[in-house]
Amino acid sequence: MPVRQYRVTVLSVALALSAALATAQTGAAGLTKPVVLRAFDPNAPTCTAPPGLTKTLAFVQENEREFLQGVDHGLSLAARDRHLAYQTLLAENNAIEAAKEIQRLLTDKVGAVVATSSDPMIVSASLQQFIWAGGFVGTIVPPPATLLLNAPQYATGKALTDAAIDHIKTKLGGKANVVLLTQDSMQFLTPRFEAMRDGLRALPGVTIVADIAPSPVTQQGGHDVMNTILLAYPDIDVVLGGDAVVLGALRALREAGKDRPDQFL
């Protein structure tokens, strides 16, 4: 099947899934602006546990990169401590499959889900349905969720960039060829990489030779992208990005004999 036809097919399936879920929307849109909530009252009717939900925590895992393996391990321990059944569902970077798994969990009346996805927009309708049914939804960075784990993304990117800039000034004489391995495909992470660009562009001796989002966001994704970059720019001084893709980039540098002790990764 031609690449273009494949992409259209995937998009059509995703739109069909979203449309089907949208027809069943009955709940509120949720909070989109900061709100001061009233104190939790366990005796209030709206705070009681919904009937019929199983005491099960499910983790819909985007892929097997180390960070998500750590999340899986931590969730399994938390579930054990709280006497919850626990299951992991590996989506293998397939957002449509992740949405189907969430819908299945909803049908099975699973009480809680923590979800990660390569395309948050595709799974958002399923997660919204889960919330409306009274289940707990946790996500890492993108909404919708009952509890959302995030960080100040611009500040996170700035902290890493400041360390890189200090290294460039003190170890590299103020000059560096830099690779940015981003995740701009997820809008909620974009500020992190904006901070990197803002900081590095202020240094006249720095050249950003590549600014690209590996797909998938895994060690192999970072490895493959770095191999391509090295064909055009064999001398790289700094690589910034998420842990998994940077580890993959380091492997590519080592395999090409282009790793050095004074590099910053």
C-alpha positions as CSV (number, residue, x, y, z in Angstrom):
1,M,0.0,0.0,0.0
2,P,1.4,3.4,-0.9
3,V,2.5,5.6,2.0
4,R,0.0,8.3,1.2
5,Q,-2.9,5.8,1.0
6,Y,-1.8,4.3,4.3
7,R,-1.7,7.7,6.1
8,V,-5.2,8.5,4.8
9,T,-6.5,5.2,6.0
10,V,-5.1,5.6,9.5
11,L,-6.5,9.2,9.6
12,S,-9.9,8.0,8.5
13,V,-10.0,5.3,11.2
14,A,-9.0,7.8,13.8
15,L,-11.6,10.3,12.7
16,A,-14.3,7.5,12.7
17,L,-13.3,6.4,16.2
18,S,-13.4,10.0,17.5
19,A,-16.8,10.6,15.8
20,A,-18.3,7.5,17.3
21,L,-17.2,8.5,20.8
22,A,-18.3,12.1,20.3
23,T,-21.9,10.9,19.7
24,A,-22.0,9.4,23.2
25,Q,-20.8,12.6,25.0
26,T,-23.1,13.4,27.9
27,G,-20.8,14.9,30.5
28,A,-19.3,18.3,31.3
29,A,-16.4,19.6,29.3
30,G,-14.2,19.7,32.4
31,L,-11.9,22.4,33.7
32,T,-9.9,24.4,31.2
33,K,-8.8,27.3,33.4
34,P,-7.3,27.4,37.0
35,V,-10.0,27.0,39.6
36,V,-9.9,26.9,43.4
37,L,-11.9,23.8,44.4
38,R,-13.8,23.3,47.5
39,A,-12.4,21.0,50.2
40,F,-13.0,17.3,49.5
41,D,-16.0,15.9,51.4
42,P,-16.1,12.1,51.3
43,N,-19.7,12.2,52.5
44,A,-20.9,14.4,49.7
45,P,-23.0,12.5,47.0
46,T,-20.7,13.8,44.2
47,C,-17.6,12.4,46.1
48,T,-18.8,8.9,46.7
49,A,-17.4,6.0,44.6
50,P,-19.5,5.2,41.6
51,P,-21.2,1.8,41.9
52,G,-20.2,-1.1,39.7
53,L,-16.5,-0.2,39.0
54,T,-13.9,-2.8,39.7
55,K,-11.0,-2.2,42.0
56,T,-8.5,-2.4,39.1
57,L,-5.8,-0.1,37.9
58,A,-4.8,-0.3,34.2
59,F,-1.8,1.3,32.6
60,V,-2.1,2.0,28.8
61,Q,1.6,2.2,28.0
62,E,2.7,4.0,24.8
63,N,5.9,2.0,24.3
64,E,8.7,0.3,26.2
65,R,11.1,3.2,26.7
66,E,12.8,3.2,30.1
67,F,10.8,6.1,31.5
68,L,7.5,4.4,30.9
69,Q,8.9,1.1,32.2
70,G,9.6,3.0,35.4
71,V,6.1,4.3,35.5
72,D,4.7,0.8,35.0
73,H,6.9,-0.5,37.9
74,G,5.8,2.3,40.2
75,L,2.1,1.9,39.4
76,S,2.3,-1.9,40.0
77,L,3.8,-1.3,43.5
78,A,1.1,1.3,44.3
79,A,-1.7,-1.0,43.1
80,R,-0.2,-3.8,45.3
81,D,0.0,-1.6,48.4
82,R,-3.7,-0.6,47.9
83,H,-4.9,-4.1,47.1
84,L,-5.9,-3.3,43.5
85,A,-5.7,-5.6,40.6
86,Y,-3.2,-4.3,38.1
87,Q,-2.7,-4.7,34.3
88,T,-0.5,-3.2,31.7
89,L,-1.6,-2.8,28.1
90,L,1.2,-2.0,25.6
91,A,0.1,0.1,22.7
92,E,3.4,-0.1,20.7
93,N,3.1,3.6,19.5
94,N,-0.4,2.9,18.1
95,A,-2.7,5.6,19.3
96,I,-5.8,4.0,17.7
97,E,-5.1,0.8,19.5
98,A,-4.6,2.6,22.7
99,A,-8.0,4.3,22.3
100,K,-9.6,0.9,21.7
101,E,-8.0,-0.5,24.8
102,I,-9.3,2.4,26.9
103,Q,-12.8,1.8,25.4
104,R,-12.5,-1.9,26.4
105,L,-11.5,-0.9,29.9
106,L,-14.5,1.4,30.1
107,T,-16.8,-1.5,28.9
108,D,-15.3,-3.8,31.6
109,K,-16.0,-1.1,34.2
110,V,-12.3,-0.8,35.3
111,G,-12.1,1.7,38.0
112,A,-8.8,3.5,37.2
113,V,-6.6,4.0,34.2
114,V,-3.3,5.8,33.6
115,A,-2.8,6.4,29.9
116,T,0.1,7.5,27.7
117,S,-0.1,7.8,23.9
118,S,1.9,8.9,20.9
119,D,-1.1,11.0,19.8
120,P,-3.1,12.4,22.7
121,M,-5.8,13.8,20.5
122,I,-6.8,10.3,19.3
123,V,-7.2,8.9,22.9
124,S,-8.8,12.1,24.4
125,A,-12.4,11.2,23.6
126,S,-12.0,7.7,25.2
127,L,-10.5,9.2,28.3
128,Q,-13.3,11.8,28.5
129,Q,-15.8,8.9,28.4
130,F,-13.9,7.2,31.2
131,I,-14.1,10.3,33.4
132,W,-17.8,10.7,32.7
133,A,-18.4,7.1,33.8
134,G,-16.9,7.9,37.2
135,G,-13.5,6.3,36.7
136,F,-10.1,7.7,37.6
137,V,-8.0,8.9,34.7
138,G,-4.3,9.8,35.1
139,T,-2.2,11.1,32.3
140,I,1.4,12.2,31.9
141,V,1.4,15.8,30.4
142,P,-1.7,16.0,28.1
143,P,-5.3,16.3,29.3
144,P,-8.0,15.1,29.8
145,A,-7.4,13.6,33.2
146,T,-8.7,13.4,36.8
147,L,-5.0,13.8,37.9
148,L,-2.5,15.1,35.4
149,L,1.2,14.7,36.0
150,N,3.1,17.6,34.4
151,A,6.0,20.0,35.0
152,P,6.7,23.7,34.1
153,Q,7.9,22.8,30.6
154,Y,9.6,26.1,29.7
155,A,11.5,26.0,33.1
156,T,12.4,22.4,32.5
157,G,13.9,23.2,29.1
158,K,15.7,26.3,30.4
159,A,17.4,24.3,33.2
160,L,18.8,21.8,30.8
161,T,19.8,24.5,28.3
162,D,21.5,26.6,30.9
163,A,23.6,23.6,31.8
164,A,24.5,23.0,28.2
165,I,25.3,26.7,27.7
166,D,27.7,26.6,30.7
167,H,29.4,23.6,29.2
168,I,29.7,25.2,25.8
169,K,31.3,28.3,27.3
170,T,33.6,26.5,29.7
171,K,34.5,23.3,27.8
172,L,34.0,24.1,24.1
173,G,35.3,27.6,23.8
174,G,31.8,29.1,23.2
175,K,31.3,27.2,19.9
176,A,29.1,24.1,19.3
177,N,27.2,22.2,16.7
178,V,23.9,21.3,18.5
179,V,21.2,18.7,17.7
180,L,17.8,19.2,19.2
181,L,15.7,16.1,19.4
182,T,12.3,17.5,20.2
183,Q,8.8,16.3,20.8
184,D,7.0,19.3,19.2
185,S,4.3,16.9,17.9
186,M,2.8,17.1,21.4
187,Q,1.8,20.8,21.9
188,F,2.0,20.5,25.7
189,L,5.7,19.8,25.5
190,T,6.5,22.5,23.0
191,P,7.5,25.1,25.6
192,R,10.4,22.9,26.8
193,F,12.0,23.0,23.3
194,E,11.2,26.7,22.8
195,A,13.3,27.3,25.9
196,M,16.2,25.4,24.3
197,R,16.0,27.4,21.1
198,D,15.7,30.7,23.0
199,G,18.8,30.0,25.1
200,L,21.0,28.6,22.3
201,R,20.2,31.2,19.8
202,A,21.6,33.8,22.1
203,L,25.1,32.4,21.7
204,P,26.8,33.6,18.5
205,G,29.1,30.6,18.3
206,V,26.3,28.0,18.5
207,T,24.8,26.4,15.3
208,I,21.7,24.3,15.6
209,V,22.4,21.8,12.9
210,A,19.3,19.7,13.4
211,D,15.9,20.4,15.1
212,I,13.8,17.4,14.6
213,A,11.2,15.2,16.4
214,P,12.2,11.5,16.3
215,S,9.3,9.1,15.6
216,P,8.8,7.0,17.6
217,V,10.1,8.6,20.8
218,T,12.3,5.7,21.7
219,Q,16.0,4.9,21.8
220,Q,15.7,3.4,18.4
221,G,14.0,6.5,17.1
222,G,16.8,8.7,18.4
223,H,19.4,6.3,17.0
224,D,17.9,6.4,13.5
225,V,17.6,10.2,13.4
226,M,21.2,10.7,14.6
227,N,22.5,8.3,12.0
228,T,20.9,10.5,9.4
229,I,22.2,13.7,10.9
230,L,25.7,12.4,11.0
231,L,25.7,11.9,7.2
232,A,25.5,15.7,6.9
233,Y,27.1,16.9,10.1
234,P,29.7,14.3,11.4
235,D,30.9,16.5,14.2
236,I,28.3,17.1,16.9
237,D,29.1,18.8,20.2
238,V,25.7,18.9,22.0
239,V,22.6,16.8,21.9
240,L,19.5,17.9,23.8
241,G,16.2,16.1,24.2
242,G,14.4,13.4,26.1
243,D,16.3,10.6,27.9
244,A,15.3,7.8,25.5
245,V,16.1,9.6,22.2
246,V,19.3,11.1,23.5
247,L,20.5,7.6,24.7
248,G,19.8,6.4,21.2
249,A,21.7,9.3,19.7
250,L,24.7,8.5,21.9
251,R,24.6,4.9,20.6
252,A,24.7,6.2,17.1
253,L,27.6,8.5,17.9
254,R,29.6,5.6,19.4
255,E,28.9,3.3,16.5
256,A,30.2,6.0,14.1
257,G,33.2,6.7,16.3
258,K,32.0,10.3,16.7
259,D,31.6,10.3,20.5
260,R,34.0,12.5,22.5
261,P,34.5,13.0,26.3
262,D,33.8,16.8,25.9
263,Q,30.4,16.3,24.3
264,F,27.3,17.4,26.2
265,L,24.3,15.0,26.0
